[in-house]
Amino acid sequence: MATIVVHEPVPSPMEDAEAVMNAVKGWGTNEKGLLEVLAHRTAAQRQAIRHAYEEHYHEDLIKRLESELSGHLEKAMYRWMLEPLDCDAVLANVALKKHSPDYPVIIELACVKDPEEFLAVKRAYQWRYKHSLEEDVASHSTGDLRKLLFAIASTFKYNGCEIDAHLAKAESHILHELIENKAYNDDEFIRIFATRSNAQLNATFNIFKDDYGISIAKSLLEEPATEYLSALRTVIHCITDPIKYFVKVLRDAIHQHGTDEDTLTRIIVTHAERDLRLIKEKYYERDNITLETAVVRETSGDYETFLLALLGN
Amino acid sequence: MATIVVHEPVPSPMEDAEAVMNAVKGWGTNEKGLLEVLAHRTAAQRQAIRHAYEEHYHEDLIKRLESELSGHLEKAMYRWMLEPLDCDAVLANVALKKHSPDYPVIIELACVKDPEEFLAVKRAYQWRYKHSLEEDVASHSTGDLRKLLFAIASTFKYNGCEIDAHLAKAESHILHELIENKAYNDDEFIRIFATRSNAQLNATFNIFKDDYGISIAKSLLEEPATEYLSALRTVIHCITDPIKYFVKVLRDAIHQHGTDEDTLTRIIVTHAERDLRLIKEKYYERDNITLETAVVRETSGDYETFLLALLGN
């Protein structure tokens, strides 16, 4: 379900490192030459190029790229060249350190990735920042939102497919009672959302819809929408249909006044080798234009070329 | 720092399995014969015996031992024969399912074990019970205690030795302010206790003592002592001096009216191959009698023999 195109035969890491050096050496940078190599290599191949480049030229390729490129292209290339778990760690840190933290990034990591993979991101986070992701989540949020984010970011969820139907019934009833009473910040809400496995929560949400005739996400559409309620709904969307959720994030990034390039880059870079093909299909179904067309409309230059290459063009 | 004694040369797992079979077959059980083998083998050797026994006799050795033994000896042997991570998982589950849950067991796992080891226990828990430890912690506690237990049981803490002295100063000040105002259940309390690394917390607690002339544990000695406050103090003791903490747990188990055999078994079985030697030394320093003497006074029969063997006799 990946979208990137790797042409065979693939040159050796050293040949690629030389091609990269040819693109960056001297005055000016040959961005096209860079993209021809780096946008068409898998994560493992990119890491091999980094190592070959550093061994041969005694400089850090990522630092060199940062000094050669600028703007959205520089940011996108930086993320693309990081080892994927390290990239997720950087994205989480950037999201938390923003003046107005970008909490959905944390929710995506915690609720879409499987628990072992999320754990690997936490290890990468600790390796890079010398403290835990949980510490930063707790330090950069407050109140109910902190309770929710901290709980979902810290739990090591069960990943099995076993479901306790009796429990799902009981907990969908608890959730319905709490929603009826607008007790959204009740600890039970957070307990259920943060600790139950995704399979169990999907069962609970299905029973909720069957019994009460409305999806739990819709029943949380309260006015005025608080950041906390919006985070609860993000959790639900990430658990019930991650592909649809990412389509929504892309649409929001593209359609908002002034494209949100950071989000556009984040989704495309982190999904290009995973499920971006599925996201593209769903995007077209939803918007009647391809994601590529949307990207061409909203971006330009080498940044546009890079995103299109990651999208499989 | 282990206490168990393994005599060389060690018989093969199959020879040991035969000796075990000789001790259990026919009418009656030869407990002495069982203990001569099983109390003097490492965890890896015991697992090898289990496998050899099952392969050769087509029955589960643990189930056979359960049917042959009874009372405290049966419980102790059951725990001893489990793979250590699995044993921790069982102990956590037993602690949570009690009518009045034995929360210190959870705090010990979360605060004394290093984060990777605690994680391995969580995996063993999920493997055995098909749901997460966090779910059970959250379901079997309420109120402030739940907030604390859930937070410490879920966080994947940083295990490095780097300390942020500035942060330690700031957070010891926050803790002091909260204690002055008796705001023990403030979220900041739980945030700091549950997310900071043990090294960082030790720095914070040291600064607290330097600046305010009282240890943080003593400053939480409030009357009437609630279960929550007592849990907070257990967290502090487990982080600052686990050996001293386990000595206290053993002393409480031994000195209380009617020995608490479950706790005595738990500490001896789970530490015999780790740090029981240090615990014994500290116990003697504190009580002026050896732990062995205390065990002889409070227990009897084959259960006594078993505990003494694990203590290195």
HADDOCK unambig.tbl for C-alpha pairs under 7 A between the chains (distance, minus, plus):
assign (segid A and resid 126 and name CA) (segid B and resid 158 and name CA) 6.37 0.50 0.50
assign (segid A and resid 130 and name CA) (segid B and resid 160 and name CA) 6.95 0.50 0.50
assign (segid A and resid 131 and name CA) (segid B and resid 158 and name CA) 5.29 0.50 0.50
assign (segid A and resid 132 and name CA) (segid B and resid 157 and name CA) 5.93 0.50 0.50
assign (segid A and resid 132 and name CA) (segid B and resid 158 and name CA) 5.10 0.50 0.50
assign (segid A and resid 134 and name CA) (segid B and resid 155 and name CA) 6.56 0.50 0.50
assign (segid A and resid 134 and name CA) (segid B and resid 195 and name CA) 6.11 0.50 0.50
assign (segid A and resid 135 and name CA) (segid B and resid 195 and name CA) 5.12 0.50 0.50
assign (segid A and resid 135 and name CA) (segid B and resid 196 and name CA) 6.38 0.50 0.50
assign (segid A and resid 138 and name CA) (segid B and resid 191 and name CA) 6.42 0.50 0.50
assign (segid A and resid 154 and name CA) (segid B and resid 154 and name CA) 5.21 0.50 0.50
assign (segid A and resid 154 and name CA) (segid B and resid 155 and name CA) 4.54 0.50 0.50
assign (segid A and resid 154 and name CA) (segid B and resid 156 and name CA) 6.45 0.50 0.50
assign (segid A and resid 155 and name CA) (segid B and resid 134 and name CA) 6.56 0.50 0.50
assign (segid A and resid 155 and name CA) (segid B and resid 154 and name CA) 4.54 0.50 0.50
assign (segid A and resid 155 and name CA) (segid B and resid 155 and name CA) 6.44 0.50 0.50
assign (segid A and resid 156 and name CA) (segid B and resid 154 and name CA) 6.46 0.50 0.50
assign (segid A and resid 157 and name CA) (segid B and resid 132 and name CA) 5.93 0.50 0.50
assign (segid A and resid 158 and name CA) (segid B and resid 126 and name CA) 6.37 0.50 0.50
assign (segid A and resid 158 and name CA) (segid B and resid 131 and name CA) 5.30 0.50 0.50
assign (segid A and resid 158 and name CA) (segid B and resid 132 and name CA) 5.10 0.50 0.50
assign (segid A and resid 160 and name CA) (segid B and resid 130 and name CA) 6.94 0.50 0.50
assign (segid A and resid 191 and name CA) (segid B and resid 138 and name CA) 6.44 0.50 0.50
assign (segid A and resid 195 and name CA) (segid B and resid 134 and name CA) 6.12 0.50 0.50
assign (segid A and resid 195 and name CA) (segid B and resid 135 and name CA) 5.12 0.50 0.50
assign (segid A and resid 196 and name CA) (segid B and resid 135 and name CA) 6.38 0.50 0.50
